[in-house]
Amino acid sequence: MRIALAGAGAFGEKHLDGLKLIDGVEIVSIISRTAEQAAAAAAKYGAKHSSTELEDALARDDVDAVILCTPTQMHAAQAIACMNAGKHVQVEIPLADSWADAEAVLKKQQETGLVCMAGHTRRFNPSHQWVHQRIAAGTFNIQQMDVQTYFFRRKNMNAKGEPRSWTDHLLWHHAAHTIDLFAYQAGPIVKANAIEGPHHPELGIAMDMSIQLKAASGAICTLSLSFNNDGPLGTFFRYIGDTGTYIARYDDLVTGKEEPIDVSQVDVSMNGIELQDREFIAAIREGREPNSSVAQVLPCYKVLHELEGQF
């Protein structure tokens, strides 16, 4: 499986590290914003080609699939360009930053029949997989999810503390993780409310947000998001159910009493990004729809669209 990766920033490197661990995968091309960054990543990960232009990778006969870790605003158009070039594509979250663009990506996937997957990593984290398995087995039902997504970001910086060329967004990026996960765990969302705090004078985005969700099952979700929180940072999920309470912190899981739960045997790795990439490659090899396909995650973007209309 010959892969091109576009966007060799903080998250792009997480994918490149994961891909190295998957048998039969070759990283062929690295595309990034500057030639220097692309060349450095290509040298580090053994790619034979680097460029600042995605089109250069799409023109190559030795590229089977593309992983997009580029700025949010580019995701939909680039995903469509990849499929137009006959390449399978995985788009880092969010798939798009508008409902119309999300629909356009699905339409192109249906036209081409290629694998098009969105990077909704929470579906793959061992902690959330452990909970999902119990829901599927009928031994745990969610009553409420309480989720906190907290960062301290007063300037336009990425996860490595480096300047970012684009502006992040609490709704279309960070809320997308939880909205999709809640629907994945509790069922279709039937009601959604949102309010946002003041906009940052320079970044032009809301720095705080509160979202309420209700699933058809009756389960509810309360999501708090902030770029103003001065630690601890990250996203923390509290599952309150009929047979237990669980707290998920990325790939780790504890009970409501902070008792560790061993999730090391849930999957072949403890790295959610690696597991996400393994699913992408397996779906291509097996000619099937992947978990977190564009079709599966599209309802999340409909909810995001509806929430945006409430501001």
Buried (B, 14 or more C-beta within 10 A) or exposed (E): BBBBBBBBBBBBBBBBBBBEEBEEBBBBBBBBBEEEBBBBBBEEBEBEBBBBEBEBBBEBEEBBBBBBBBBBBBBBBBBBBBBEBEBBBBBBBBBBBBBEBBBBBBEBBEEBEBBBBBBBBBBBBBBBBBBBEBBEEEEBBBBBBBBBBBBEBEEBBBBEEEEBEEBBBBBBBBBBBBBBBBBBBBBEBEEBEBEBBEEBEEBEBBBBBBBBBBBEBEBBBBBBBBBBBEEEEEBBBBBBBEEBBBBBBBBBBBEEEEEEBEBEEBBEBBBBBBBBBBBBBBBBEEEEBBBBBBBBBBBBBBBBBBBBEEE
